[in-house]
Each structure stands twice: as C-alpha cells, then as structure tokens.
Amino acid sequence: MAEFSTVRELEKRSFSVFQYGGGAFLAGLVLTFVLPQIGVPVMALAALAIIGGIVWVTMIGKESHRPLFCPYCSSKNDVFLSRRDFDCDICGRPIVVSESGEPLMANAIDTEARYDR
C-alpha cells in the first residue's frame, strides 16, 4: 500500500487512477459500437479499476489526520497522524513533526542572504 503524508497528496495521486479509468471506460464505450467483443471487456476492466480506486482511497482516507500549518509558508496541511515528516502541499519544503505534534522546519531558512552589487 502506498504511503501518503497528507490528504491533499492522497487526492492528487488517486486522481490519476480515476482519470485513466474514466478514459479507458470511454474508449471501451466507443469500441463497443465498432468492435463489441473488445469494447465490452475494456469497459468492464475500466469499471473494476474505478471501483477498486474508490475502495482504495476510502480505506486510506479512513486514517485520522490533523491540520498542521507549514512553518515556511503558513499553509494548512491535513497530515495523517502516523506521519513524523512530510512535504508541504503548497511550497514543497520538508517538515518534521515534533514529539509534541508541532510542525518544525527540517531545513533552516538562510536569513542572511548576501547580495553582490
């Protein structure tokens, strides 16, 4: 089973299952009118893929999550409780969850930027 850190990451990655499944179902529907012996099995397999995707997302989505705010960009991330680190859904920077459950910067921000003029 794939590991997901945030709810948004789960949604993004599972979207492709439904996108390809829906495309295959439509292709099978078109093929049904031209070659029914190929179109019907393609539609059936695509429907199974979509149903399997729904079950898969439902099972993974049942895990409890909590809102944590990114210490870099302050965006809200719904993080699964079992995760000790994750990448921010918005800025993509790595975040570590402390023992007390607080989000911490994994990498310090360079506050002393040097500009050559």
SULGIUR-V912832 format. One record per residue. N is the residue number from 0. RES is the residue in three letters. SS is DSSP state (H for helix, E for strand, - for the rest). Layout:
BEGIN
((N;RES;SS) (N;RES;SS))
END
This chain:
BEGIN
((0;MET;-) (1;ALA;-) (2;GLU;-) (3;PHE;-) (4;SER;-) (5;THR;E) (6;VAL;H) (7;ARG;H) (8;GLU;H) (9;LEU;H) (10;GLU;H) (11;LYS;H) (12;ARG;H) (13;SER;H) (14;PHE;H) (15;SER;H) (16;VAL;H) (17;PHE;H) (18;GLN;H) (19;TYR;H) (20;GLY;H) (21;GLY;H) (22;GLY;H) (23;ALA;H) (24;PHE;H) (25;LEU;H) (26;ALA;H) (27;GLY;H) (28;LEU;H) (29;VAL;H) (30;LEU;H) (31;THR;H) (32;PHE;H) (33;VAL;H) (34;LEU;-) (35;PRO;H) (36;GLN;H) (37;ILE;H) (38;GLY;H) (39;VAL;H) (40;PRO;H) (41;VAL;H) (42;MET;H) (43;ALA;H) (44;LEU;H) (45;ALA;H) (46;ALA;H) (47;LEU;H) (48;ALA;H) (49;ILE;H) (50;ILE;H) (51;GLY;H) (52;GLY;H) (53;ILE;H) (54;VAL;H) (55;TRP;H) (56;VAL;H) (57;THR;H) (58;MET;H) (59;ILE;H) (60;GLY;H) (61;LYS;-) (62;GLU;-) (63;SER;-) (64;HIS;E) (65;ARG;E) (66;PRO;E) (67;LEU;E) (68;PHE;E) (69;CYS;-) (70;PRO;-) (71;TYR;-) (72;CYS;-) (73;SER;-) (74;SER;-) (75;LYS;E) (76;ASN;E) (77;ASP;E) (78;VAL;E) (79;PHE;E) (80;LEU;-) (81;SER;-) (82;ARG;-) (83;ARG;-) (84;ASP;E) (85;PHE;E) (86;ASP;E) (87;CYS;-) (88;ASP;-) (89;ILE;-) (90;CYS;-) (91;GLY;-) (92;ARG;-) (93;PRO;E) (94;ILE;E) (95;VAL;E) (96;VAL;E) (97;SER;-) (98;GLU;-) (99;SER;-) (100;GLY;-) (101;GLU;-) (102;PRO;E) (103;LEU;E) (104;MET;E) (105;ALA;-) (106;ASN;-) (107;ALA;-) (108;ILE;-) (109;ASP;-) (110;THR;-) (111;GLU;-) (112;ALA;-) (113;ARG;-) (114;TYR;-) (115;ASP;-) (116;ARG;-))
END
